[in-house]
Amino acid sequence: MKKFVIDASALIGIMEGNESSIYLYGQLMRGKIELVAPEFLLDEFANVMKVGKKALVGEVIGIINRLKKSGIRFIKIGTEEIEDVIKESF
């Protein structure tokens, strides 16, 4: 199965209904691809929602909880694991 490593902009795109992000998420839901993201992106996403989108804390927590259940595989990653994640995406 093809794997894609996504970033915070893809997470925001999924939540905002961006066409290409929704397409990727649809492929994930149909079992055609795997979406992988570093676990720290949840923190980055929360910060973008707080600062850039002026979201309320309850709203951000709710979205984070939905993302954690979304089928996207969030992985702990440090500098030593980056090479493995890159290899997985090829």
C-alpha positions as CSV (number, residue, x, y, z in Angstrom):
1,M,0.0,0.0,0.0
2,K,1.3,3.4,-0.9
3,K,2.2,5.7,2.1
4,F,2.1,9.4,2.2
5,V,3.7,11.5,5.0
6,I,1.5,14.5,5.5
7,D,2.1,17.9,7.2
8,A,0.0,20.4,9.1
9,S,-1.3,22.0,6.0
10,A,-2.8,18.7,4.9
11,L,-4.5,18.3,8.3
12,I,-5.9,21.8,8.0
13,G,-7.0,21.1,4.5
14,I,-8.9,18.0,5.6
15,M,-10.7,20.0,8.3
16,E,-11.4,22.9,6.0
17,G,-12.6,20.8,3.0
18,N,-9.6,21.5,0.7
19,E,-10.2,19.4,-2.5
20,S,-6.9,17.7,-2.7
21,S,-6.7,17.0,1.0
22,I,-10.2,15.6,1.0
23,Y,-9.3,13.4,-2.0
24,L,-6.3,12.0,-0.1
25,Y,-8.4,11.4,3.0
26,G,-11.0,9.6,0.8
27,Q,-8.3,7.4,-0.5
28,L,-7.3,6.6,3.1
29,M,-10.9,5.7,4.0
30,R,-11.2,3.4,0.9
31,G,-8.0,1.6,2.1
32,K,-6.1,2.6,-1.0
33,I,-3.3,4.5,0.8
34,E,-1.9,5.1,4.2
35,L,-1.4,8.6,5.7
36,V,1.4,9.0,8.2
37,A,2.2,12.1,10.2
38,P,4.6,12.8,13.0
39,E,2.8,13.0,16.3
40,F,4.1,16.5,17.0
41,L,1.9,17.7,14.1
42,L,-1.0,17.6,16.5
43,D,0.7,20.2,18.6
44,E,1.5,22.3,15.5
45,F,-2.0,22.0,14.2
46,A,-3.4,23.1,17.6
47,N,-1.2,26.1,17.6
48,V,-2.3,27.1,14.0
49,M,-5.9,26.7,15.1
50,K,-5.3,28.8,18.2
51,V,-3.2,31.6,16.7
52,G,-4.1,31.7,13.0
53,K,-7.8,30.6,13.1
54,K,-8.6,32.1,16.6
55,A,-10.3,28.8,17.6
56,L,-11.5,28.2,21.1
57,V,-9.8,25.6,23.3
58,G,-12.8,23.2,23.3
59,E,-13.0,23.4,19.6
60,V,-9.3,22.6,19.2
61,I,-9.5,19.7,21.6
62,G,-12.5,18.3,19.7
63,I,-10.8,18.5,16.4
64,I,-7.6,16.9,17.7
65,N,-9.6,14.0,19.1
66,R,-11.3,13.5,15.7
67,L,-7.9,13.6,14.0
68,K,-6.6,11.0,16.4
69,K,-9.5,8.7,15.4
70,S,-9.3,9.6,11.7
71,G,-7.2,6.6,10.5
72,I,-4.2,8.8,10.0
73,R,-1.2,7.0,11.6
74,F,0.5,9.5,14.0
75,I,3.9,8.3,15.0
76,K,6.4,9.4,17.6
77,I,9.5,10.6,15.7
78,G,12.8,11.9,16.7
79,T,15.9,12.7,14.6
80,E,16.9,9.0,14.6
81,E,13.5,7.9,13.1
82,I,13.3,10.5,10.3
83,E,15.3,8.3,7.9
84,D,12.9,5.4,8.5
85,V,9.8,7.6,7.9
86,I,11.4,8.9,4.6
87,K,12.1,5.4,3.5
88,E,8.5,4.3,4.2
89,S,7.1,7.0,2.0
90,F,9.0,5.8,-1.1
